[in-house]
Amino acid sequence: MASADGVVAAAARLGMTAATAKEVFDAARRGDAAACAVVAAEADHVARALAGVIAVLDPELVVLGGGIGAQAGDLLAGPVAERLETLVALTPPRIEVSTLGADAVILGALAVGLSTARDLVFERAVAEGPA
C-alpha cells in the first residue's frame, strides 16, 4: 500500500484520475480534497508499518526515502510523526526526509558494495604482506 501504485489505486477509488503518484501528491499540494485524503491514508499506512519496527528497534530517527519519500516527504513527515504518537508506547523517533531523493536505495547499495570491496582488498593486502 505504501507505494506509488498504491497511491494511484487509492486515488482512483476516490474518483480521482491520476496516472502517477506524483500527480496525486501535486494535487494534494494544491489542496485537492481527494488527493489530501489519499495522502492522509498513505501517512497512516506508513505510520502503522513503522510502529512495529519502532516497538522492536526503538530508533531515534526514521528517514523517509525512495520514490514515495522523494515525491511526498514534505506531505508525509508531519502526519506520520503525529500518527506515531498515538500508535507507539515509546517516544516516537524523529521523522525526516532523505536528501538523496529517489536514488537513496541504489546509492546505499553502491556504498555497501564499495565498502565490502575495500575490505576485501585490504584484507588480501594484509594477508599477503608487503609487495
C-alpha positions in Angstrom: 0.0 0.0 0.0 2.9 2.4 0.7 3.9 2.5 -2.9 3.4 4.6 -6.0 0.9 2.0 -7.3 -1.0 2.0 -4.0 -1.3 5.8 -4.1 -2.6 5.8 -7.7 -5.1 3.0 -6.8 -6.3 4.8 -3.7 -6.8 8.0 -5.7 -8.8 6.0 -8.3 -11.1 4.6 -5.5 -11.8 8.2 -4.5 -12.7 9.1 -8.1 -9.5 10.9 -8.9 -7.9 10.3 -12.3 -4.1 10.3 -11.9 -1.5 8.3 -13.9 1.3 8.7 -11.3 1.7 9.2 -7.6 3.5 12.4 -8.3 0.2 13.7 -9.9 -1.7 12.8 -6.7 0.9 14.5 -4.5 1.0 17.6 -6.6 -2.8 17.8 -6.4 -2.6 17.4 -2.6 -0.2 20.4 -2.5 -2.9 22.4 -4.4 -5.5 21.4 -1.9 -7.5 18.8 -3.9 -9.7 17.1 -1.3 -9.4 13.6 -2.8 -5.6 13.9 -3.1 -5.4 15.1 0.5 -7.4 12.1 1.6 -5.0 9.8 -0.2 -2.0 11.5 1.4 -3.7 11.1 4.9 -4.3 7.4 4.2 -0.7 7.0 3.0 0.6 8.6 6.1 -1.5 6.2 8.2 -0.1 3.2 6.3 3.4 4.4 6.7 2.9 5.1 10.4 1.3 1.7 11.0 4.2 -0.1 9.3 6.7 1.9 11.3 5.0 1.2 14.6 6.1 -2.4 14.6 9.6 -1.6 13.7 9.8 1.1 16.4 8.5 -1.3 19.0 11.3 -3.7 18.3 14.3 -1.4 17.4 13.4 1.9 19.2 15.3 4.1 16.6 16.0 7.7 17.3 15.4 8.6 13.6 13.4 7.3 10.7 14.3 8.6 7.2 11.6 8.6 4.5 13.3 7.8 1.2 12.8 6.1 -2.1 10.2 7.2 -4.5 7.4 8.0 -2.0 9.7 9.8 0.3 11.3 11.8 -2.5 7.9 12.8 -4.0 5.9 13.3 -0.9 8.2 13.5 2.1 7.1 17.1 2.7 3.5 15.9 2.8 4.1 12.8 4.9 6.7 13.6 7.6 4.5 15.6 9.8 1.4 13.4 9.6 3.4 10.3 10.1 5.1 11.7 13.2 1.7 12.8 14.6 0.1 9.4 14.0 3.1 7.6 15.6 2.4 9.5 18.8 -0.9 7.5 19.1 0.5 4.2 17.9 3.7 3.6 19.9 4.2 3.4 23.7 7.8 4.7 23.4 8.8 8.2 22.5 8.4 8.3 18.7 11.6 8.8 16.6 12.2 11.9 14.6 10.8 11.6 11.1 12.9 13.2 8.3 13.0 13.1 4.6 16.1 11.7 2.8 18.2 14.2 1.0 19.2 11.5 -1.5 15.8 11.6 -3.2 14.6 8.6 -5.3 18.2 7.3 -5.6 18.6 6.5 -1.9 18.3 2.7 -2.4 20.8 2.5 -5.2 23.2 4.8 -3.6 23.0 2.8 -0.3 23.7 -0.4 -2.3 26.6 1.2 -4.0 28.1 2.3 -0.7 27.8 -1.2 0.8 29.4 -2.7 -2.3 32.3 -0.3 -2.2 32.8 -0.8 1.5 32.8 -4.6 1.0 35.2 -4.4 -1.9 37.6 -2.1 0.0 37.6 -4.5 3.0 38.3 -7.5 0.8 41.2 -5.7 -1.0 42.8 -4.5 2.3 42.3 -7.9 3.9 44.1 -9.6 1.0 46.9 -7.0 1.1 47.5 -7.5 4.8 47.4 -11.3 4.5 49.9 -11.3 1.6 52.2 -8.8 3.2 54.2 -6.0 1.6 54.8 -6.1 -2.1 
